[in-house]
């Protein structure tokens, strides 16, 4: 199953970006063991439209356009489901086992996701009720994707 990360915003050079790249590199190298193929990160800039609703709609259109039409949408939102690492891994494993071709993981901009885009998601996931900077959310996503691969492959990286 192809994995694509689509985000609003760009990472600045520095230790945050280096750590995200480290986890994505690990994911790329080990994902094949569990039939996951990281297709990369698709970044789009924040919308500059006048209203929150217009910005959200504009960003949602660009996020949706960065993946295939039949892509499973997994949207990260503070109102989403709070999953354990094991539950997240099991969900991804089920998608793969069902023969889904692509899973897209979406991080929105400062205004959050468009309500229609959020409603179109197969799953909305939360990193918790706290607010995190974009760089940290991206790092958590990269690490959890790598962790899911290690859980599914039985690797000792993940310890309860």
N, C-alpha and C positions, 0 to 999 in steps of 0.2 A: 504494500500500500504506500502510495506517495504521501509524504508529509510536507505541507507548505505552511510557512508562518507569514502572515500578512499583517502589517502594522502601520499605524499612522504615526509618523515621526521618525526621526533619524537618530542613530546613536552617535554620540560624540566620541572622538578618539580618546582613549584612556583606559584605566583599569577595568571599568564596567564592560566596555566593548571587548576587551581581551578575554574576560571571563566568559562572556556570552559565546564568543568564538571558540573558546576551549570546549565548552559543553556541546556546541553544535558540531565541532570536529569529532568529538567522542561519539556523538549520535550518528554521524555519517559513517564512521568506521565500524560501529557495532550494530547498527540498525538492520543490516542485511541478515543477521542471525535470526531475526524474528520477522523477516519480510517487510521491513520498513525502509523506505528510500527517501531521505531528506532532499527535497527539491530546492531548499534555500529559503531566504527571507526576502519578502517583497515589501519594500518600504514605499510609502506615499507621504507626501508632505501634508501638514495640517492645512485645512481649508481656511481661506481668508474671507469667506462670505460674511455678510452682515449679521445674520441671526444664528442662534444655536441650532435651530431646526434645519436651516439651510446648510450649515456646516456639517451637521451629522449626516444629512442626506447625500451631500457631495462626497464625503469621506466613505460612506457605505458603498456608493456606486464604484468608487475606485478600489476599495477592498474586494468587493465581489468580482470585479473584473480581473483581479490578479490570480484567480484560481479557475479551474474548470467548472463547467455548468453543473456537473453531477457531483461536485465536491461536497463532502459532509462538512457542514459549518459548525465549528466549536468556538463559541464566542466567549471571551473573558469579560465579566461584568460583575460589579459588586453585589448585584442581586441574584447572581447565579448560584448553582449548587456547590456547596463546599465539600469536595471529595478528598478522601485520603489518597495517598500515592498509589496504594494497592487498587483502590476503586478506579482511579484514573487509568492505570495500566490495564485493568480488566476491561474497561470500556473500549480502549483502543484495540485491545486484543479481539474483542467481539466484532468491532468494525472490520478488522482485517479478516477474521474468520468468516464473516458474512460476504466477503468478496468485494467490499467497497474499494474503489480504485484510488480515491484521494481523500485525505482529511486536511482541512484548512483550519488553522488556529489564528484567531483574530484578536488583536489588541487595538482598541480604539484610541482616539485622541483625547485631549483634555475635557471635551464636552461629553465624552462617552459615545455609545453607539446609537444610531438611529433606531427608534422603536420597531419599525418594520424589519430592519436588518436583524435585530435581536430576536424578533418573533420567528424569523425564517431559519434560525439556528436549530440544528438537531439537538444541541446541548449548550446551555449557558453554564459556565464554570466560574467560581469565585476563588480568589486567593485569600479570602477572608473579608471581614467588614472594614478593615483599615484601608486607607488610601496610600498607594505606593507611587513613587516616581516611575515614569515610563521605563527608565533604564533597569530598575529593580524588577518591575513586572516582566520585562523581556528576559532578564536573567533567570527569574523563577520559572518561566515557561521553558526556557532552554534546558535548565537542570531537570525539571520534572519530565520532559520528554526523554531525556537520557535515562533518568531513573526508571521510567516505564519500560524502556528496552531492557534494562538490567533485571527488573522484576520478571518480565516475561521470559527472559532467557535463563533465569535461575542464578544469575551472577551474584556474588556476595556483596556487591556495592551497597545494595539496599539491606539495611538491618532494621528490624522493628524496635 
